[in-house]
């Protein structure tokens, strides 16, 4: 349900830094307690990665990342994180 910056293959220093911050924050959120994985309409993306929403107490942890400026809502396609 979200789009996060790349940590591997980042296209600029900003994307790499933001990707690292998002990764560390997600680890903290996952380690904070039990969570559930909710299947999405599609099982996997074109790279074979499973598409799941991480939920805790009825709230998407991805939405926490969005609220903190570490991700953005998924619009159906990737948008650039770097300025042109």
DAWODA-V772131 format. One record per helix or strand. SS is the DSSP state (H for helix, E for strand). FROM is the first residue (numbers start at 1). LEN is the number of residues. Records with the same first field share a line. If there is no record, write none. Layout:
SS: FROM-LEN  FROM-LEN
This chain:
E: 2-3  36-9  50-7  59-2  71-3
H: 13-19  61-7
